[in-house]
Amino acid sequence: MRFVYSVLLLSSVLISSCTDPAQQHQPNVYYDVLGYVKGQITDLSTQKPLISKTVAINEKRNQQITRDINWSRELELFTQADINKPALRSSYQLARPDSLTYQYTLKKSKERLTVRSLTVRLDSVTQKPRRIEAVLQTSNPLYSSERHLVLDSGPGANRQWRIQHYTVSGFQKLPYFDKNEFLVDGQMK
């Protein structure tokens, strides 16, 4: 029994020494878009607000008013606009045109990355995101796409800060096929 206890203690020490606690809890270099969007997903999933949603693919449009939205899937591209991953720490240039705006632009040497630009405009009173805009591009021999994301937030009916409107637009292109353009537009009621 003493041997088993010693082996367990030794293995736990070895495993814990393999992880660098400083690396696990490094502060964000860029604005925490992922944290904001995940918080909104949680709140919207609970509140189930009424939304007017338009979906268009090429010339076909569909519009509906609903409360039945899977917010994790609906806002997935906004979570993919997260640039606070450790591997991306030096991949973007920051511009601050004013004290409420963060503009991140991909450096030329990092052209293989998906998030090409990200702009976050904060509200002057709450310091929460009023507008998040991002451009995502993917290009390889089999597939190319470009997505433009816009997420507008503000005080809701109960004065709680939440998403008011979002748009995802862009195109997908496969070799030998026509370009498919798409739009998803959601407006809170």
C-alpha positions as CSV (number, residue, x, y, z in Angstrom):
1,M,0.0,0.0,0.0
2,R,2.8,2.4,0.9
3,F,4.4,1.6,-2.6
4,V,1.1,2.5,-4.4
5,Y,0.8,5.8,-2.4
6,S,4.4,6.7,-3.2
7,V,3.9,6.0,-6.9
8,L,0.7,8.1,-7.0
9,L,2.4,11.0,-5.2
10,L,5.4,10.9,-7.5
11,S,3.2,10.7,-10.7
12,S,1.1,13.7,-9.5
13,V,4.2,15.7,-8.9
14,L,5.6,14.9,-12.3
15,I,2.3,15.7,-14.0
16,S,1.9,19.0,-12.2
17,S,5.5,20.0,-13.1
18,C,4.8,19.5,-16.8
19,T,2.3,22.3,-16.9
20,D,3.5,25.8,-16.7
21,P,1.1,27.8,-14.4
22,A,2.3,31.1,-15.8
23,Q,1.3,30.0,-19.3
24,Q,-2.1,28.8,-18.2
25,H,-3.0,32.2,-16.6
26,Q,-1.4,34.7,-18.9
27,P,-3.3,37.9,-19.3
28,N,-5.0,38.6,-22.6
29,V,-2.9,40.7,-25.0
30,Y,-5.9,41.6,-27.1
31,Y,-9.5,42.6,-26.2
32,D,-11.4,39.6,-24.8
33,V,-14.0,39.1,-27.5
34,L,-14.4,35.4,-26.7
35,G,-15.2,36.1,-23.1
36,Y,-17.8,38.7,-24.1
37,V,-19.5,36.5,-26.7
38,K,-19.5,33.5,-24.4
39,G,-21.2,35.6,-21.7
40,Q,-23.8,36.7,-24.3
41,I,-24.4,33.1,-25.4
42,T,-25.1,32.1,-21.8
43,D,-27.4,35.1,-21.2
44,L,-29.3,34.8,-24.5
45,S,-29.8,31.0,-24.0
46,T,-31.4,31.7,-20.7
47,Q,-33.5,34.8,-21.7
48,K,-34.6,33.5,-25.1
49,P,-35.4,36.9,-26.6
50,L,-37.6,37.4,-29.7
51,I,-35.5,37.8,-32.8
52,S,-36.2,38.7,-36.4
53,K,-33.7,36.6,-38.4
54,T,-33.0,36.8,-42.1
55,V,-31.0,34.1,-43.9
56,A,-30.0,34.5,-47.6
57,I,-28.0,32.2,-49.8
58,N,-27.4,33.8,-53.2
59,E,-30.8,35.0,-54.3
60,K,-32.9,32.9,-51.9
61,R,-34.1,34.7,-48.7
62,N,-35.9,33.4,-45.7
63,Q,-37.1,35.5,-42.8
64,Q,-38.6,34.4,-39.5
65,I,-39.4,35.8,-36.1
66,T,-38.5,33.3,-33.3
67,R,-37.2,32.7,-29.8
68,D,-35.9,29.2,-30.7
69,I,-32.2,29.9,-31.4
70,N,-29.2,27.8,-30.6
71,W,-27.0,30.7,-29.6
72,S,-23.8,28.7,-29.4
73,R,-24.2,27.8,-33.1
74,E,-25.6,31.2,-34.1
75,L,-22.6,33.1,-32.7
76,E,-20.0,30.5,-33.4
77,L,-18.1,32.6,-36.0
78,F,-17.8,35.4,-33.4
79,T,-16.1,33.0,-31.0
80,Q,-13.8,32.0,-33.9
81,A,-12.7,35.7,-34.1
82,D,-10.9,35.2,-30.8
83,I,-7.3,36.3,-31.3
84,N,-6.2,35.8,-27.6
85,K,-4.6,32.4,-28.2
86,P,-1.0,32.0,-27.0
87,A,0.2,31.2,-30.5
88,L,-1.2,34.5,-31.8
89,R,0.3,36.9,-29.3
90,S,2.5,38.7,-31.8
91,S,0.4,38.2,-34.9
92,Y,-1.6,41.5,-34.9
93,Q,-0.8,45.2,-35.0
94,L,-2.9,47.4,-32.7
95,A,-4.1,50.8,-33.7
96,R,-6.1,53.0,-31.3
97,P,-7.8,55.8,-33.3
98,D,-9.5,56.9,-30.1
99,S,-9.7,55.8,-26.4
100,L,-12.8,53.6,-27.1
101,T,-11.6,51.7,-30.2
102,Y,-9.2,48.8,-30.6
103,Q,-8.3,47.9,-34.2
104,Y,-6.3,44.7,-34.7
105,T,-4.8,44.0,-38.2
106,L,-3.0,40.8,-39.1
107,K,0.7,41.3,-39.8
108,K,1.9,40.5,-43.4
109,S,4.1,37.7,-42.2
110,K,1.1,35.9,-40.7
111,E,-1.1,35.7,-43.8
112,R,-2.1,32.0,-43.2
113,L,-4.2,33.0,-40.1
114,T,-8.0,33.2,-40.5
115,V,-8.8,36.4,-38.6
116,R,-7.6,39.2,-40.8
117,S,-8.9,42.1,-38.8
118,L,-10.8,42.8,-35.6
119,T,-12.3,46.1,-34.4
120,V,-13.8,46.6,-31.0
121,R,-15.6,49.8,-30.2
122,L,-16.5,50.3,-26.5
123,D,-19.4,52.2,-25.0
124,S,-18.1,55.4,-23.2
125,V,-20.2,54.8,-20.1
126,T,-20.1,51.0,-19.6
127,Q,-16.8,50.2,-21.3
128,K,-18.5,47.2,-22.8
129,P,-18.4,46.4,-26.5
130,R,-20.8,48.6,-28.5
131,R,-19.7,47.1,-31.8
132,I,-17.4,44.2,-32.8
133,E,-16.4,43.8,-36.4
134,A,-14.2,41.1,-37.9
135,V,-13.0,39.8,-41.2
136,L,-12.2,36.1,-41.5
137,Q,-10.6,34.6,-44.6
138,T,-9.7,31.0,-45.5
139,S,-8.0,30.1,-48.7
140,N,-6.4,26.9,-49.9
141,P,-6.3,24.9,-53.1
142,L,-9.7,23.2,-52.3
143,Y,-11.7,26.0,-50.7
144,S,-11.8,29.8,-50.2
145,S,-14.2,31.9,-48.1
146,E,-14.5,35.3,-46.6
147,R,-16.8,36.3,-43.8
148,H,-17.6,39.7,-42.5
149,L,-18.9,39.8,-38.9
150,V,-20.7,42.7,-37.2
151,L,-22.1,42.5,-33.7
152,D,-23.9,45.5,-32.1
153,S,-24.7,45.7,-28.4
154,G,-26.5,48.0,-26.1
155,P,-28.8,48.2,-23.1
156,G,-31.8,45.8,-23.4
157,A,-35.3,46.1,-22.1
158,N,-34.2,45.6,-18.5
159,R,-31.1,47.8,-19.0
160,Q,-28.8,44.7,-19.1
161,W,-26.1,45.1,-21.8
162,R,-26.7,42.6,-24.6
163,I,-26.5,42.0,-28.3
164,Q,-29.0,44.1,-30.3
165,H,-28.1,43.1,-33.8
166,Y,-25.6,40.9,-35.6
167,T,-24.7,40.2,-39.2
168,V,-22.6,37.6,-40.9
169,S,-22.1,38.0,-44.6
170,G,-19.6,36.7,-47.2
171,F,-19.0,34.0,-49.7
172,Q,-17.7,30.4,-50.1
173,K,-16.0,29.2,-53.3
174,L,-15.0,25.8,-54.4
175,P,-12.9,25.2,-57.5
176,Y,-15.1,24.6,-60.6
177,F,-18.2,25.8,-58.9
178,D,-19.9,29.2,-58.7
179,K,-19.3,31.4,-55.7
180,N,-22.0,31.1,-53.0
181,E,-22.8,34.3,-51.2
182,F,-24.6,34.3,-47.9
183,L,-26.1,36.6,-45.3
184,V,-27.4,36.0,-41.7
185,D,-28.9,39.0,-40.1
186,G,-30.4,38.9,-36.6
187,Q,-32.3,41.8,-35.0
188,M,-33.5,41.6,-31.4
189,K,-37.1,42.6,-30.9
